[in-house]
Amino acid sequence: MPFAADDMMNLAEHARHPWRMVYAPFLLWHDFYRPMGGWFYVPVYRMFGLHPAPYHAALLGLVLLYVALIYRLARALGAEPLAAWLAALVAAYHAGLANLYYETSHVYDVLCGIFYAAALTVWARARSEGRALRRGEAAAFLALDLCALNSKEMAVTLPVVLVAYEWLYGRLPGRGGIGEWLRGPGRIVAASAAMTAAAIYGRVIGGLAHVAGYAGSYSLAQVAAFQRLQFQDLFLQWNYEGWVLIVAAWAALTYLAWRKPRPLARFCWVFVVVAPLPVEFLEGRSMAVLAVPLMGWAILGGVAGVAAMRAIAGAIADDPGLRRLAPEARLAMVMAAVILAWAVWNRGYYVRDVRPAMWETGRPTAEVIGQFERLQPRVRPHSTVVFLNDPFDGWDMAFIADLWFHDPTVTVRLQKKTPLAPAELARAEAVFDWRGGRLERVR
């Protein structure tokens, strides 16, 4: 795959301020743009420049870690190993979230999922043993929470999820013990909430809330639109436009999760309701933004899937051709069929609908970078470089040029966006034009 449409903007932002990614994570009340992304972009850029393959290799390494942490989280929450493996499989290969794996601009979602899952795993492991977090565990939890908040805004739901865990797993004491809880685990929840409040103030209210596309639309119509997109991505086929099936799906899910006192199922239900809230009221959010909610859906699907497959294996136990097989062999056979069907379903959806669209979004960037590599332009420090025309509607040509010249003293101007007067244009060190799909140096 080529670079994604937003990669050049993200990469240029982090490459211009490489030291910011060192101190910015600790200044949550400022509106720095997702500093943890710099730890992905800048090292790869320094080593490999504008070649997309190393970025994709690094992203897939992070996805592998994300998948492993979903397995660990499922086990910490009480899922049996088989259900945890199924949850990891769902997260490892899901065509409805294909840009999570194939578009490096969504590294923020992967990073947020990694740190969110790791923090929640640290919490659940300690609390499942009926004890408060030790000092090292508390420090690790808060550090992971801090990294998640600096990866993407989806992490702001973590304090609410912690309270849900304490409630559903019976860790919240009665009135007599609430003071002790507040002096123990409650202090960590309060610290997480304080960091979250600072992040909401700096990164959301002070920053992204004022950027086009990040203004919320708080209406039932927007909720319905998000639910349709979410179900389409999660279940690969969902072309329904009304309310009835949405309400019916949530009613069925609610009944199955709450009909028996099973903390894991109830927690996953709360998780898939709460985790999407940061984007549920934003227009057009789908696919990779579900990286955090997917954890709850995958674990819930793993638990339900194992139960369903065991029921099928039991139902075919009396079949004349299968009765001699051991129960484990029948279950393995059912699992193999289900996994094969899942793979074929995902593959067909990805090849038919997803990959062509993702390739097309990255094509203009790939073509322009290819022209820079063909032309190999070089300019002196403190130069002004002007591009008369370019194939982008936005500022991508300026981002690519900044990254290509890699010199903060070089000024890049786009004549289509900020026209220069004839005298200023005459003084420019280098002038380029985009003609017939080729980059040409005019002067």
N, C-alpha and C positions, 0 to 999 in steps of 0.2 A: 504494500500500500504506500502511496505518497504521503507527504505531510497533510494534516487536516487543515481546514480553512482557517482555524484560529491559532494554529501553531506558530506562525511567524509573529503575530502580535504577542503571544505569551512569551516566546523565546526572546524577542527583542526587549520586552519589559524586564525580564530577569537578567539578561546579559548586560543591559545598561547600568544596572545597580547590583553587581555581584555581591558586594559586602552587605547589602540589605538583608539577604536571606540569613545572615548570622544573627543580627540583632532584632529584626522585625518580628520574629515569632514571640518575643517577650513583650511587645508593645501592642497588645490586643486592642487597646482603645484608639489606635491610629488606623487609617484606612489603607494599609498596605495590601497589595493584591496577592492573596494566597501564597505566602512566602515559601511554604514547603515545596511548591512546584519548582522553585529555583534549584533545589537540591537534585531534582531530576534533570532539568533542562541544561543548566550551566555546565556541569561536568561533562555531559555527553557532547555539548557544543564545543567545549574547549578541545576535546580529543578528536572529534570527527567532523566538525563543521556542519555543513548543510546537507549531509547525506542521511536520508530518513531511516535506512535499515538499522543502524545502531540504536536509534530512539525506540524503534519497534521492539528490538530485542530486549532492551531495558524495561520497556513497558510490560512485556510478557513475563519477565522475571518477577515484576511486582504483582502481576495478576496471579502468578503461581503462589506467591506468599499470601495474597488475599484469600485464595481458595483454601490453603492449608489452615489459615486462621478461622475460616468458617467451620471447618471440621473441628478444630479445638474449641471453638465457642459452643458448637452443638453439644459436644461432650461435657463441657463445663455446665451447661444448662440442664443436663440430665438425659440427653438423647443417647440411645444405645449406639454402639459402633457402626452397625449397618445403616441406621438412619443418618448418622453423621456423614458416612461416606456418600450416601445418596445426595445429601445436601451439598457436599463439596462438588459432586458431579454436575448438579444443576448450575452451580456458580461457575464451574470451569468451562462450560460449553452451553451458552444460551444465546441463540440467534436474535432474540428480541432485544438484547443488550449488546449487539454486535460491536457498536462503536466503543464499548468499554475495552475491547480487546484489540481493535484495529485502528483506532484514531488516537494518536498520542496526545492530542489536545485535551482528552478526558483523563489524563493522569491525575488530575486533582480528585476526581471521583474515586479512582483506585486507591490513592493515598489516604483519602478520608475513610474509605472502607477498611483499609489495613489498620489504621490507628484506632478507629472506633471499635472494630472487632477485638483487637488486642487489649484495649482498655477494659472492655466489658468482660473479656475472658479472665483478666486478672481479678476483677471484682467478683465474678461468679465463682471462681475456684476457691477463693478465701471464704466467701459467705456460705458456700455449700458445705463447708466444714464447720459451720456454726460459730465462726470467730470473726473478729474484726481484722482488717488488713494490717499486716505488720508495717513497720516504718519503710522498709525497702519496697514492699508492695504498694503502699500508699504513694511513695515517690514515683514509682514506675507508672502507676495509674494516672497521676496528675500530669506526668510528662507526656504520656500517650494521648491524654485528653487535649493537652496544649497543642500537640502536633496535629491532631484531628481538626481542631478549630482553625489552625493555620493552613489546612489543606483545602477545606471547602466548608461552606456555611451549613451543610447538612448535619454537621456535628453538634449543632446547638441543642439537639433533642436529647443528648446523653443524660443530663441530670434527671429529666422526666423518666427516662427508661430505667435509671437506677432506682428511683422511688417505686416504679412499677414492679421491678424485681423484688425489692424488699417486701412489698405488700403481697405479691402473688406467691412467693416462696416462704411466706410466714416468718420473715426476719424482722418485721416491724413489731416491737413489743406493745403491750397494752399501755394504758395511761400511766401505770406505776413505773414502767421501765423506759418511757420515752426520753427522760432526761439522760439516762445512761446511753441510750442509742445516739442522742445528739452529741454527747461527748466522745463517742467512738466513731462508728461508720458515718453518722450524720455530719460530722465535721468535714469529711471528705466530700460528701454530697454538696455541702455548702460551699466548699472551695471550688468544686466543679461548676456550681451555679454562678459563683462570682466571676470566674473566668468566662463563662458563657455570656453573662451580662455585659462584660467588657467587650467581648467580641461582637455582640449584637450592636452595641453602641458604635464601635469603631468601624467594623467591616460591613455592617448592614445599614444601620441608620445613617452613619456618617459617610459611607462610601457607595456601595452597590445600589442602595435604595434610590440614589439619584442618577443612576445610569439607565439609559434606555433599555427596555426589556426586563428590568428588575422591579418595576412598580407592580404591586400586587393588585389583583382584581377580586375583591371579597364578595362573591356571589355564588348562588347555587349553580348557575350556569357554568362557572369556572370549575367548581367541584366536579360536576358531571363531565366536563371536557377532560379534566385530569384523569378521572377514573376510567374513562374510555381509553385514553392513551395508555394508562398503566396496564389495564387488562389486555390490550392489544399487544403490548410488549411482553408481558409475562406469559401469556397463553398463545402467542404467535398469530392467532386469528381472532379478531373481535371487530366486527363491522356494524355493531348495533349502535344506534344513535339516541335511543330513548333512555328512560329512567328505570323501566320495569326490571330488566335483566340485571342492571347494576344493583338495585335494591335486593333482588332475589339472591344474587351471588353473595352479597355481604350478609344477608340473613342466614343463608346456609352455612357460610363460614363461621358466623357467630354462634350458631347452634352447635356445630361440631366442636368448636373450641371450648365452649362453656357448659356443655351438657354433663360432663363429668369433672370432678375436681382434679384436673391434671394441670399442675403449674406450668409445665413446658408449653402446652398448647395455648393456654390462656396468655402466657407471656408473649408468645409469638404473635397472637392476635393483637395485643396492645402495641407490640413493636411495629407491625405493618400498618397500624392506624396512625401512630405517632411519627414514625421516622420520615414519611414524605411531607410532613407539614411545612417545612421551609420552602418547598417548591410547589406545593399543591395549588397555591393561589397565583402562581406565575404562568403566563401564557406559553404553551407549546413545550413544556418540559417533559421529556420522555427518554427512553433508552438508558444511557449511561448514568443519568441522575438517579436512577433506581439502585445504584450500587449498594447503598446502605439498606434501604428497604428490602432488597433482594436477600439479605442475610436471613431476615425473619421468614420470608416466603420460602426460601430454600430449606430451612430447617423444618418448617411446618410441612412442606412437601415431602421431605425425607421421612418424617415420622408417619405421615398418612400413607406414603407410598409403600413403606415396609409393611404396615398393617394390611393394606389392600393386597399386596403380593403374597403375604402369608395366607390370607383368606382364599386367594385363587389357588395357591399350592395345595391347601387343604381340600378345596372343592374338587380337584382333579385326582385326589389320592386314590379313588376307587376305579379310575379309568383302567381297563384291562392292560393297556400298553405301558402304564406308568406305575402300577401298584407295587411293582418290585423295587422301584427306586426308593432310596432313603429319603426322608422328609427334607434333608438339606439339599439333596440333588434336585428334587422337584422345585424347591425355592430358588435354587441357582438357575434352573431352566427358565422359570418365570421372570426372574430378574434380567437374564440375558435378553429375553424377548422384549421386555419393557425398555431396556437401555438401547437396544438396536432401534426400536421404534422412535425413541426420543432423538437419537442421533440422525436418523433419516429425516424426521420432521424438521429438525433444526437446519440440517444441511439444505433441504429443499427451499425453506423460507429464506435462508441466507443467500443462496446463489441466485434465486429468482428476484428477490425484492431489495435486499440490503446492500450487497457488495457493489452492484453497479452504481447505486446512489452515492455511496461513500467514495468510490473511485472518482466519480465526476466532481465532487466537491473539492478534491485535492488536485485535480488536473491543472488548473491555471497556475497554482503555486509550483507544481513540478515543471511546467513548461518554462516559467520565468527563471527558476533556478538553473534549468538546463541551458538557457541562453547566457546566463552569467558564466557558467562553466565553459561554454564555447568561446565567449568573448574574452574572458579573463581580464576584466578592467582593473586598472590600478590608478590611484590618484595620490597626490602628495598630502601630507598633513595640513590641516587648517584650510582645506579646499571646500568650495561649494559645488555640489553636484546637482544637476537639474535633469529631471525626466520630463520630456515634453508630453508624452502620452504613455499610458500603461493599460493593461487589460483588466484592471481591478476597479470595482466601484468604491472600495475603501482605501485604506492607507497601506495595503500590503506591500506595494513596491518600495515604499520608504523603509518598512521593516526589513525586507530582504536586502536592500542596499546597505542599511546600517550593519546588518549581520555579516554581509559580504566584505565590506571595507574594514569592519572591526576597528574603528578608530573614532573615539568620541570627539575628536577635533574636526571631523568631516561633517559638514552640514548637507543634508539631503533635502531637496525641494521637489515637490510634484507640481508641475505647471498647471495641471487640471484642478488642483485643490487650492493652492495658494500662489496665484500667478505672480511672476516677477516682472517688473518694469523692463523695457528693452535695455536700458543702461545696466541694470543689475544682471540681466541675462548675459550681456556681453562680457561681464567680468567673471562669470562662472568658470571654474577650472575645467569642468567636463560637462558636456551636454549629451544626453542619450535620448533616443526616440524608439518607440515600439511600432514597427512597420511590418504588416503582413505576417504577424506571429514571430517576428525576429527582433532582437534587441540590437540596435545599431548606435555606434558612437558618432554623433554628429560633429562634435568638436572635442 
